[in-house]
Amino acid sequence: SQELEQSPQSLIVQEGKNLTINCTSSKTLYGLYWYKQKYGEGLIFLMMLQKGGEEKSHEKITAKLDEKKQQSSLHITASQPSHAGIYLCGATTREAAGNKLTFGGGTRVLVKP
Amino acid sequence: DAGVIQSPRHEVTEMGQEVTLRCKPISGHNSLFWYRQTMMRGLELLIYFNNNVPIDDSGMPEDRFSAKMPNASFSTLKIQPSEPRDSAVYFCASSLAGGLSWYNEQFFGPGTRLTVL
């Protein structure tokens, strides 16, 4: 079965600084999803990547999928307190029926004002 | 759209009791997913339905867990009997899957926080 490894597990950044989260898969990714979760709430969809080398941005968040489609990174530029939360990557593989997702363990982000 | 609706938001029960969690997916979505989230195991898929039919229940922990989807707008996850190790946040998610939208994102509900004493 597919496994997703996220790193780091947690990080604390000063407001205004950049941060990067990585998601590495044991299998080729056919759909890679980034979600954000605040404590006590559900997951909010950020963006989805499918093609090798693809890069997407939304406001100050940029996500990339490497050419081999086994690793993705999420980069936040000039972090703000509103960026605090848990970031999870989820992925589907060619073998997965429908859009069944496997999730990484999450990265807990704290932004210090 | 109200999004995915789950009830109750919080449930506290005693070991051995039956627990029923409810989910109303987004109207028009044809896939529904039940997840469990714990500190130790993270977010795990329990079961998912496509067009009301269970497709993959390999994540259901044991026979104490059962899920149904009697129609396109309602699903339940039942635990009977409940045990303390079932304490977790249970999420329901829905999506529109199939055809060109095979990789559409899943929309998550707010979750049900279950505590089994």
HADDOCK unambig.tbl for C-alpha pairs under 7 A between the chains (distance, minus, plus):
assign (segid A and resid 31 and name CA) (segid B and resid 103 and name CA) 6.57 0.50 0.50
assign (segid A and resid 41 and name CA) (segid B and resid 110 and name CA) 5.10 0.50 0.50
assign (segid A and resid 41 and name CA) (segid B and resid 111 and name CA) 6.84 0.50 0.50
assign (segid A and resid 42 and name CA) (segid B and resid 108 and name CA) 5.73 0.50 0.50
assign (segid A and resid 42 and name CA) (segid B and resid 109 and name CA) 5.62 0.50 0.50
assign (segid A and resid 42 and name CA) (segid B and resid 110 and name CA) 4.28 0.50 0.50
assign (segid A and resid 42 and name CA) (segid B and resid 111 and name CA) 6.02 0.50 0.50
assign (segid A and resid 43 and name CA) (segid B and resid 108 and name CA) 5.67 0.50 0.50
assign (segid A and resid 98 and name CA) (segid B and resid 97 and name CA) 6.51 0.50 0.50
assign (segid A and resid 98 and name CA) (segid B and resid 98 and name CA) 6.83 0.50 0.50
assign (segid A and resid 98 and name CA) (segid B and resid 102 and name CA) 6.60 0.50 0.50
assign (segid A and resid 99 and name CA) (segid B and resid 97 and name CA) 6.74 0.50 0.50
assign (segid A and resid 99 and name CA) (segid B and resid 102 and name CA) 6.48 0.50 0.50
assign (segid A and resid 99 and name CA) (segid B and resid 103 and name CA) 5.87 0.50 0.50
assign (segid A and resid 103 and name CA) (segid B and resid 43 and name CA) 6.31 0.50 0.50
assign (segid A and resid 105 and name CA) (segid B and resid 42 and name CA) 5.41 0.50 0.50
